[in-house]
C-alpha cells in the first residue's frame, strides 16, 4: 500500500500568524495593546501639574506671619498659589526678601496693591498671577516698582489695561502674558509700545 502524503500545515500556521498580527499580537500582549495603553494612559494622566481630576484645596495662609521672614535673605523663589486669604497689606512684608527672584500668587484674591509696598523691589525677575479675579488696574500700576521684571503672567483679571501706561519703567520686560481678561480693550494696548525689550506677548482670550 502506498503511504498517504502528510497534509501540509504551514499554511494554517501562516494564517494564524497573520490573524494575530491583525489583532496587534493579542496572543502575547504585543505592541498593539501596548500602544492603546499608552494612549489611554496619556488621556487619564492629564497635563497639568496638579494632575487630572484632582481637586485644589485652598490654603489657609493669610500672610500675617511674613513679617517674621526678615532672615530669609537667600530665598529666591516663593510660591503662594491657591491662598485666597492672602491680603495685599500682609504681603508688603515680602519686601524684606531682598534676593527674591520669582513670585507666584496665582489663585489669590489680591488686587495688586501689594506692589505699592514693595518700592524698589529690584531683585524680582518673574511675577505670576493666574486666576486672580480681583486684580485691578489701580493695583497693577504699581508693578513699576519692579524695575528689573522680565516675565509677567496674569490671567482672569478685572482690568481694562489702563495700568499699562504706568509700566514705562519696566525696561527689561521680555515676556508678557495677559490672558482671559474680558474687559481688556484695544485703546489701552497702545501703551505696550513703551516696553522696548518685549520678545513674547500673549493677549489671548479663553474658551468659555
TORKE-281494 format. One record per residue (C-alpha): x, y, z negated. Coordinates in steps of 0.5 Angstrom, whole numbers, padded with zeros to 4 digits, always signed. Layout:
N
XYZ/...
***
This chain:
208
+0000+0000+0000/+0002+0007+0002/+0003+0012-0004/-0001+0018-0004/+0002+0024-0004/+0002+0028-0010/-0002+0035-0010/+0002+0041-0010/+0001+0045-0016/+0005+0051-0014/-0001+0054-0011/-0005+0054-0017/+0001+0057-0022/+0002+0063-0017/-0005+0064-0017/-0005+0064-0025/+0001+0069-0025/-0003+0074-0020/-0009+0074-0024/-0005+0075-0031/-0001+0081-0027/-0008+0084-0025/-0010+0084-0032/-0004+0087-0035/-0001+0081-0037/-0006+0080-0043/-0004+0073-0044/+0003+0075-0047/+0000+0083-0049/+0004+0086-0044/+0005+0093-0041/-0002+0094-0039/-0004+0093-0046/+0002+0097-0049/+0000+0103-0044/-0007+0103-0047/-0005+0103-0054/+0000+0109-0052/-0006+0113-0049/-0011+0112-0055/-0005+0113-0060/-0004+0120-0057/-0011+0121-0057/-0012+0120-0064/-0006+0123-0067/-0007+0130-0064/-0002+0135-0063/-0003+0140-0069/+0002+0140-0075/-0004+0138-0080/-0006+0132-0076/-0012+0131-0072/-0019+0130-0076/-0015+0133-0083/-0019+0138-0087/-0015+0144-0089/-0015+0145-0097/-0014+0152-0098/-0009+0154-0104/-0011+0158-0110/-0005+0162-0110/-0006+0170-0111/+0001+0173-0110/+0001+0176-0117/+0007+0171-0119/+0011+0174-0114/+0014+0180-0118/+0018+0174-0121/+0022+0173-0115/+0027+0178-0115/+0032+0173-0116/+0030+0169-0109/+0035+0173-0105/+0037+0167-0101/+0030+0166-0099/+0030+0166-0091/+0023+0163-0089/+0017+0164-0093/+0010+0160-0091/+0004+0162-0095/-0001+0159-0090/-0009+0158-0092/-0008+0162-0098/-0015+0166-0098/-0014+0169-0104/-0008+0173-0103/-0008+0180-0103/-0004+0186-0100/-0003+0189-0106/+0000+0183-0109/+0004+0182-0103/+0008+0188-0104/+0013+0184-0109/+0016+0181-0102/+0020+0187-0101/+0025+0184-0106/+0026+0178-0102/+0032+0182-0098/+0034+0176-0094/+0027+0174-0092/+0027+0173-0084/+0021+0169-0083/+0014+0171-0086/+0008+0166-0084/+0001+0169-0087/-0004+0165-0083/-0011+0163-0085/-0011+0169-0091/-0015+0175-0092/-0010+0180-0092/-0012+0187-0088/-0004+0189-0086/-0004+0194-0091/+0002+0190-0095/+0007+0192-0090/+0005+0199-0093/+0009+0197-0099/+0015+0194-0095/+0018+0200-0092/+0025+0199-0089/+0024+0191-0090/+0030+0190-0085/+0031+0183-0086/+0025+0180-0083/+0025+0178-0076/+0019+0174-0075/+0011+0175-0077/+0006+0170-0076/-0001+0172-0078/-0006+0167-0074/-0013+0166-0076/-0013+0173-0080/-0020+0176-0079/-0019+0182-0084/-0013+0184-0080/-0015+0192-0078/-0012+0197-0074/-0011+0201-0080/-0007+0196-0084/-0003+0193-0078/+0000+0200-0076/+0005+0199-0082/+0009+0194-0078/+0013+0200-0076/+0016+0199-0083/+0020+0192-0080/+0025+0196-0075/+0028+0189-0073/+0022+0185-0072/+0023+0180-0066/+0017+0176-0066/+0010+0178-0068/+0004+0173-0067/-0003+0175-0069/-0010+0172-0068/-0017+0172-0070/-0016+0180-0072/-0021+0185-0072/-0017+0190-0068/-0018+0194-0062/-0011+0195-0061/-0010+0203-0063/-0005+0201-0068/+0000+0199-0062/+0001+0207-0062/+0005+0206-0068/+0009+0201-0066/+0014+0205-0062/+0020+0204-0068/+0020+0196-0066/+0025+0197-0061/+0027+0189-0062/+0021+0186-0061/+0021+0181-0055/+0015+0176-0056/+0008+0179-0058/+0002+0174-0058/-0005+0178-0060/-0010+0172-0058/-0017+0171-0060/-0019+0179-0062/-0025+0180-0058/-0025+0188-0060/-0018+0189-0056/-0019+0194-0051/-0015+0196-0045/-0015+0203-0047/-0010+0202-0052/-0006+0197-0048/-0002+0203-0045/+0002+0204-0052/+0005+0197-0051/+0009+0200-0046/+0014+0203-0051/+0016+0196-0053/+0022+0196-0048/+0025+0190-0051/+0019+0185-0050/+0020+0179-0046/+0014+0175-0047/+0007+0178-0048/+0000+0174-0049/-0006+0177-0050/-0011+0171-0048/-0018+0170-0051/-0021+0164-0054/-0025+0158-0052/-0032+0159-0055/
***
